[in-house]
């Protein structure tokens, strides 16, 4: 049967000194790349999954280095540089923004004080329906959005989650759901170092059930870090999501809920060297549909990788594996006859050929290239380009690309001028 595989990272924490000649983690990253290149023999690698905390303080230079590192991983897997699925973590927040802009903090406080999940969903919906409030609430993630715009895991301001689907054999699909758990994250996270500040989540942020679909979720904060006293949200995740991937805790856990849901706490790829028990980790993941006679089952394999000081390289963490194997295996029944449906952003084909895992949708590729290149233009060139192609309708003045990119893209689509813009000398310079 067809296998689909991923490399899974979390908590990379690139800072302003990452990559300089004094950075002690240069060796660590080099060994991770060597481990993937030499040892990762997984069938049909499809992408890189990142569960947040890509940066240390949400700054542009941190993401610039993260881009280079993730590109190198994609190269090792022979994937396009866009095949990254990522979500923000609390370190991806520019904490100076909620600290210095009272309106941002007021919106976060309004969400945090809601006493029920239902009231949180209601309040969040009202904020998201207001373009001004929505842009304000997510302004602390501006540099993350610019970084993530080049990848498939981009979560934009019009929604808190994004969904991507791979078509698999036997009429099944694998769906990746990217979830944002950082909506209220700010300097209050660190007020009490003895107590974990809980993040707010709601039912509107959770994946829905979809017929004949395997669901894999990416989220930075695990359920124990959510404001969910009665475990309603955690229970719903366990019932709806087959594979849950989390970051944040810097502790690797691989377990299975009574419902069958596989829950992976990733550990940290770049834990602080001041942490006790410093132990860098990442994972490989493979997903397969097994057929024994007329019976079909889902097999998920987690390959935990750990950096050993004694050898100076990444190795299999046998303490987490099913000995004598170098992975932890789970067998789940395949989902059938679920009732709900939801829209998806991108569908990837997976027809059993290695090359079919590549994304060949020229339009989607051009669209991502435009967004990335557009953000790197000066203000003057941005306006000159949009004026030239008459796509400034309903775009506010002064131009703020982060607040207007959805409108700009809609205008470009209506005028069918994406190819011309991508090849225009203004954007090619």
TIKE-472648 format. One record per residue (C-alpha): residue in one letter; y, x, z. Coordinates in steps of 0.02 Angstrom, whole numbers, padded with zeros to 5 digits, always signed. Example, Ala and Ser with C-alpha at 12.3 -4.5 7.8 and 13.67 -1.06 7.14 Angstrom:
2
a-00225+00615+00390;s-00053+00684+00357;
***
This chain:
429
x+00000+00000+00000;x+00182+00049-00013;x+00256+00155+00127;x+00442+00165+00159;x+00510+00302+00273;x+00670+00355+00361;x+00745+00495+00463;x+00822+00427+00623;x+00964+00512+00719;x+01084+00464+00856;x+01221+00536+00966;x+01268+00684+00856;x+01440+00702+00940;x+01530+00811+00813;x+01691+00878+00888;x+01839+00978+00824;x+01747+01142+00849;x+01585+01090+00764;x+01533+01214+00632;x+01648+01356+00681;x+01569+01527+00708;x+01566+01502+00897;x+01476+01333+00892;x+01310+01353+00986;x+01240+01201+00895;x+01243+01286+00724;x+01066+01348+00759;x+01011+01174+00813;x+01072+01090+00654;x+00997+01226+00546;x+00828+01205+00630;x+00836+01016+00606;x+00867+01039+00419;x+00724+01164+00408;x+00610+01043+00503;x+00648+00904+00379;x+00631+01017+00228;x+00470+01105+00282;x+00379+00977+00390;x+00437+00801+00345;x+00304+00750+00218;x+00333+00564+00237;x+00300+00456+00085;x+00449+00374-00003;x+00597+00426+00106;x+00727+00289+00086;x+00873+00338+00197;x+00947+00412+00354;x+00973+00294+00502;x+01110+00342+00626;x+01129+00244+00789;x+01309+00290+00827;x+01413+00423+00916;x+01431+00519+00754;x+01596+00589+00815;x+01651+00639+00989;x+01823+00558+00993;x+01839+00462+00830;x+01944+00593+00739;x+01949+00628+00552;x+01899+00813+00564;x+01745+00764+00663;x+01689+00646+00525;x+01725+00776+00391;x+01594+00890+00468;x+01474+00745+00498;x+01484+00703+00312;x+01433+00880+00266;x+01287+00877+00388;x+01222+00707+00331;x+01239+00761+00149;x+01127+00909+00189;x+00996+00794+00265;x+01001+00682+00111;x+00980+00836+00001;x+00827+00888+00102;x+00752+00715+00073;x+00806+00716-00111;x+00913+00562-00082;x+01086+00518-00143;x+01225+00556-00020;x+01258+00370+00002;x+01088+00333+00077;x+01149+00333+00257;x+01143+00177+00366;x+01253+00197+00520;x+01333+00100+00661;x+01477+00150+00776;x+01454+00210+00954;x+01578+00221+01097;x+01622+00401+01048;x+01669+00339+00875;x+01813+00244+00957;x+01983+00328+00955;x+02017+00291+01138;x+02204+00328+01123;x+02227+00168+01021;x+02174+00038+01152;x+02260+00147+01282;x+02427+00148+01190;x+02425-00020+01100;x+02432-00162+01223;x+02380-00294+01095;x+02215-00205+01064;x+02175-00196+01249;x+02226-00378+01275;x+02102-00437+01142;x+01964-00331+01216;x+02000-00396+01391;x+01999-00575+01325;x+01823-00549+01256;x+01759-00459+01410;x+01814-00594+01533;x+01715-00733+01448;x+01587-00798+01574;x+01456-00858+01450;x+01381-00802+01286;x+01439-00964+01206;x+01620-00934+01257;x+01611-00755+01196;x+01551-00814+01025;x+01690-00944+01019;x+01825-00820+01068;x+01763-00686+00947;x+01757-00811+00804;x+01939-00859+00834;x+01991-00676+00834;x+01895-00637+00674;x+01970-00787+00585;x+02143-00713+00611;x+02170-00565+00494;x+02304-00493+00609;x+02196-00507+00766;x+02041-00444+00675;x+02131-00289+00611;x+02205-00258+00781;x+02038-00274+00872;x+01952-00147+00760;x+02098-00027+00736;x+02021+00100+00855;x+01878+00121+00729;x+01992+00161+00582;x+01928+00339+00553;x+01748+00280+00573;x+01777+00147+00440;x+01847+00277+00320;x+01696+00387+00350;x+01568+00247+00338;x+01645+00172+00180;x+01549+00299+00075;x+01382+00240+00146;x+01276+00084+00140;x+01288+00064+00328;x+01473+00023+00320;x+01519-00120+00439;x+01686-00190+00385;x+01815-00290+00481;x+01765-00456+00405;x+01602-00452+00502;x+01527-00362+00650;x+01357-00338+00568;x+01295-00295+00395;x+01125-00324+00315;x+01031-00223+00184;x+00863-00271+00109;x+00724-00170+00027;x+00599-00268-00076;x+00421-00221-00031;x+00253-00264-00111;x+00156-00421-00069;x+00317-00524-00077;x+00385-00447+00083;x+00553-00368+00117;x+00619-00243+00243;x+00790-00288+00309;x+00905-00163+00396;x+01033-00247+00509;x+01179-00136+00565;x+01254-00203+00728;x+01419-00159+00811;x+01405-00151+01001;x+01573-00064+01030;x+01692-00211+01015;x+01767-00190+01190;x+01739-00003+01211;x+01891+00089+01278;x+01943+00205+01419;x+01877+00078+01545;x+01702+00138+01498;x+01734+00290+01608;x+01822+00208+01755;x+01671+00216+01867;x+01556+00364+01826;x+01424+00292+01942;x+01410+00125+01851;x+01373+00087+01669;x+01508-00027+01597;x+01420-00167+01505;x+01465-00207+01325;x+01487-00387+01269;x+01372-00462+01138;x+01342-00637+01076;x+01216-00737+00977;x+01330-00727+00826;x+01301-00538+00823;x+01110-00547+00825;x+00998-00545+00670;x+00931-00710+00607;x+00751-00741+00557;x+00709-00733+00372;x+00546-00783+00286;x+00423-00644+00243;x+00545-00513+00304;x+00522-00364+00420;x+00682-00335+00520;x+00741-00164+00579;x+00901-00160+00683;x+01022-00017+00717;x+01132-00032+00871;x+01212+00101+00981;x+01202+00018+01152;x+01028-00041+01206;x+01008-00214+01285;x+01015-00145+01463;x+01196-00098+01422;x+01242-00276+01369;x+01323-00411+01472;x+01166-00520+01474;x+01119-00564+01653;x+00985-00689+01604;x+00913-00577+01466;x+00943-00713+01336;x+01005-00592+01203;x+00871-00464+01240;x+00738-00598+01227;x+00806-00658+01061;x+00807-00480+00993;x+00626-00457+01047;x+00575-00617+00958;x+00672-00589+00797;x+00673-00401+00768;x+00515-00303+00729;x+00590-00129+00752;x+00742-00101+00865;x+00828+00069+00860;x+00957+00116+00993;x+01057+00268+01047;x+01180+00300+01189;x+01061+00339+01333;x+01011+00514+01275;x+00834+00473+01332;x+00689+00450+01212;x+00585+00295+01243;x+00456+00216+01127;x+00387+00052+01189;x+00330-00120+01134;x+00391-00286+01203;x+00264-00423+01244;x+00322-00511+01085;x+00267-00359+00984;x+00441-00293+00947;x+00448-00102+00941;x+00595-00031+01040;x+00649+00149+01014;x+00779+00237+01119;x+00815+00383+01007;x+00870+00519+01125;x+01018+00626+01069;x+01022+00744+00921;x+01169+00837+00999;x+01164+00807+01187;x+01296+00896+01288;x+01234+01066+01345;x+01304+01024+01516;x+01175+00885+01536;x+01028+00920+01649;x+00867+00924+01550;x+00959+00962+01386;x+00833+00913+01251;x+00888+00877+01071;x+00784+00745+00981;x+00770+00644+00823;x+00633+00541+00737;x+00544+00506+00576;x+00490+00326+00546;x+00368+00255+00419;x+00332+00072+00383;x+00179+00012+00288;x+00094-00151+00244;x-00093-00135+00274;x-00219-00245+00185;x-00395-00260+00254;x-00489-00390+00153;x-00377-00543+00154;x-00288-00489+00315;x-00117-00408+00300;x-00034-00314+00443;x+00120-00211+00472;x+00098-00031+00530;x+00246+00063+00603;x+00234+00247+00642;x+00362+00338+00749;x+00360+00528+00735;x+00462+00597+00883;x+00536+00770+00853;x+00599+00878+00995;x+00686+01048+01000;x+00589+01174+01103;x+00687+01317+01179;x+00529+01420+01189;x+00502+01419+01001;x+00681+01390+00946;x+00628+01252+00826;x+00591+01066+00815;x+00412+01013+00847;x+00313+00853+00871;x+00333+00782+01047;x+00150+00756+01085;x+00191+00673+01251;x+00254+00522+01151;x+00113+00521+01022;x-00061+00447+01006;x-00165+00604+01025;x-00227+00694+00925;x-00101+00621+00803;x+00080+00679+00788;x+00148+00502+00790;x+00146+00340+00889;x+00067+00197+00791;x+00097+00010+00810;x+00009-00133+00719;x+00102-00298+00706;x+00064-00463+00620;x+00171-00491+00467;x+00308-00624+00481;x+00282-00788+00388;x+00366-00956+00368;x+00526-00918+00462;x+00656-01051+00434;x+00826-00969+00430;x+00909-00869+00292;x+01060-00755+00286;x+01161-00665+00154;x+01131-00481+00121;x+01250-00350+00054;x+01133-00240-00049;x+00955-00262-00111;x+00855-00104-00148;x+00701-00114-00257;x+00539-00036-00195;x+00403-00063-00326;x+00285+00077-00278;x+00361+00219-00379;x+00453+00357-00290;x+00602+00348-00406;x+00620+00162-00374;x+00685+00204-00201;x+00844+00273-00280;x+00989+00155-00301;x+01032+00139-00485;x+01157-00003-00473;x+01305+00074-00565;x+01425-00059-00505;x+01382-00035-00321;x+01391+00154-00341;x+01560+00143-00426;x+01625+00026-00292;x+01579+00145-00152;x+01653+00291-00250;x+01815+00196-00273;x+01832+00154-00087;x+01799+00334-00035;x+01916+00411-00165;x+02051+00281-00134;x+02060+00321+00052;x+02089+00504+00009;x+02240+00468-00103;x+02417+00483-00040;x+02512+00321-00003;x+02615+00342-00163;x+02462+00368-00273;x+02373+00220-00193;x+02517+00105-00236;x+02538+00180-00410;x+02354+00151-00448;x+02354-00030-00388;x+02517-00068-00479;x+02451+00007-00641;x+02304-00114-00642;x+02401-00262-00570;x+02285-00285-00421;x+02415-00302-00283;x+02404-00492-00269;x+02402-00546-00085;x+02404-00365-00028;x+02533-00345+00112;x+02682-00232+00095;x+02688-00096+00159;x+02514-00057+00095;x+02385-00024+00231;x+02217+00011+00145;x+02112-00016+00300;x+02184-00190+00325;x+02183-00235+00140;x+02029-00156+00061;x+01933-00321+00051;x+02078-00405-00040;x+02099-00255-00157;x+01914-00256-00202;x+01919-00445-00236;x+02068-00421-00351;x+01980-00279-00443;x+01823-00384-00465;x+01924-00531-00533;x+02007-00420-00663;x+01846-00327-00706;x+01935-00160-00702;x+01827-00059-00582;x+01764+00064-00715;x+01939+00096-00781;x+02006+00128-00605;x+01863+00246-00559;x+01898+00349-00716;x+02087+00343-00702;x+02174+00514-00693;x+02263+00461-00533;x+02101+00441-00436;x+02012+00585-00524;x+02142+00715-00473;
***
